[in-house]
Amino acid sequence: MPVVTVRAGSKAGPAQLDALVRKVTQKTSGLLEENDRVLVVYREGHASLYYEGEPPARAVTPRPV
């Protein structure tokens, strides 16, 4: 199951939690556009977003032949 980690930043106290929740909400919205389910696990200073589906594709630059 792929996972994305979101960090709160360097703010302290309630401001850190607000920043984390805002970042998680933005990231979750994007993940839900392409996946059926997203599980968010909050921890101190960061959150892990587990989702079903494929990890985002990396940009591949074709090589000349």
BALOBA-1460 file (C-alpha; in Angstrom, 3 decimals):
// residues 65
<rec num="1" residu="m" x="0.000" y="0.000" z="0.000"/>
<rec num="2" residu="p" x="1.634" y="3.294" z="-1.049"/>
<rec num="3" residu="v" x="2.148" y="5.984" z="1.582"/>
<rec num="4" residu="v" x="2.734" y="9.738" z="1.494"/>
<rec num="5" residu="t" x="4.182" y="11.577" z="4.492"/>
<rec num="6" residu="v" x="3.162" y="15.179" z="5.214"/>
<rec num="7" residu="r" x="5.143" y="17.265" z="7.700"/>
<rec num="8" residu="a" x="3.795" y="20.231" z="9.656"/>
<rec num="9" residu="g" x="6.820" y="22.498" z="9.398"/>
<rec num="10" residu="s" x="8.661" y="24.464" z="12.061"/>
<rec num="11" residu="k" x="5.700" y="26.171" z="13.740"/>
<rec num="12" residu="a" x="4.950" y="25.263" z="17.355"/>
<rec num="13" residu="g" x="1.757" y="24.423" z="19.246"/>
<rec num="14" residu="p" x="-1.705" y="24.906" z="17.743"/>
<rec num="15" residu="a" x="-0.254" y="26.687" z="14.683"/>
<rec num="16" residu="q" x="1.687" y="23.514" z="13.850"/>
<rec num="17" residu="l" x="-1.467" y="21.402" z="14.043"/>
<rec num="18" residu="d" x="-3.407" y="23.860" z="11.869"/>
<rec num="19" residu="a" x="-0.647" y="23.830" z="9.244"/>
<rec num="20" residu="l" x="-0.540" y="20.026" z="9.287"/>
<rec num="21" residu="v" x="-4.304" y="19.676" z="8.914"/>
<rec num="22" residu="r" x="-4.323" y="22.168" z="6.024"/>
<rec num="23" residu="k" x="-1.522" y="20.308" z="4.199"/>
<rec num="24" residu="v" x="-3.168" y="16.912" z="4.793"/>
<rec num="25" residu="t" x="-6.510" y="18.203" z="3.492"/>
<rec num="26" residu="q" x="-4.893" y="19.456" z="0.286"/>
<rec num="27" residu="k" x="-2.933" y="16.243" z="-0.292"/>
<rec num="28" residu="t" x="-5.917" y="14.007" z="0.542"/>
<rec num="29" residu="s" x="-8.137" y="15.855" z="-1.938"/>
<rec num="30" residu="g" x="-5.647" y="15.118" z="-4.711"/>
<rec num="31" residu="l" x="-5.287" y="11.472" z="-3.738"/>
<rec num="32" residu="l" x="-9.058" y="10.951" z="-3.601"/>
<rec num="33" residu="e" x="-9.389" y="12.102" z="-7.211"/>
<rec num="34" residu="e" x="-7.487" y="8.976" z="-8.312"/>
<rec num="35" residu="n" x="-8.082" y="6.475" z="-5.466"/>
<rec num="36" residu="d" x="-11.117" y="5.007" z="-3.726"/>
<rec num="37" residu="r" x="-9.804" y="5.176" z="-0.163"/>
<rec num="38" residu="v" x="-7.259" y="7.170" z="1.825"/>
<rec num="39" residu="l" x="-6.322" y="6.484" z="5.444"/>
<rec num="40" residu="v" x="-4.740" y="9.365" z="7.402"/>
<rec num="41" residu="v" x="-2.667" y="8.547" z="10.493"/>
<rec num="42" residu="y" x="-1.696" y="11.632" z="12.500"/>
<rec num="43" residu="r" x="1.432" y="11.620" z="14.648"/>
<rec num="44" residu="e" x="3.277" y="14.404" z="16.396"/>
<rec num="45" residu="g" x="4.544" y="16.807" z="13.745"/>
<rec num="46" residu="h" x="3.535" y="14.727" z="10.713"/>
<rec num="47" residu="a" x="0.866" y="12.521" z="9.171"/>
<rec num="48" residu="s" x="1.017" y="9.423" z="6.977"/>
<rec num="49" residu="l" x="-1.504" y="9.059" z="4.153"/>
<rec num="50" residu="y" x="-2.014" y="5.453" z="3.056"/>
<rec num="51" residu="y" x="-3.993" y="4.888" z="-0.138"/>
<rec num="52" residu="e" x="-5.002" y="2.107" z="-2.468"/>
<rec num="53" residu="g" x="-3.707" y="2.311" z="-5.979"/>
<rec num="54" residu="e" x="-0.518" y="2.915" z="-7.834"/>
<rec num="55" residu="p" x="2.113" y="5.376" z="-6.676"/>
<rec num="56" residu="p" x="2.264" y="8.544" z="-8.783"/>
<rec num="57" residu="a" x="4.098" y="7.957" z="-12.048"/>
<rec num="58" residu="r" x="7.508" y="9.540" z="-12.382"/>
<rec num="59" residu="a" x="8.173" y="11.788" z="-15.331"/>
<rec num="60" residu="v" x="10.288" y="9.853" z="-17.807"/>
<rec num="61" residu="t" x="12.271" y="11.681" z="-20.452"/>
<rec num="62" residu="p" x="12.647" y="9.584" z="-23.604"/>
<rec num="63" residu="r" x="16.203" y="9.023" z="-24.761"/>
<rec num="64" residu="p" x="17.135" y="9.576" z="-28.384"/>
<rec num="65" residu="v" x="17.801" y="6.342" z="-30.240"/>
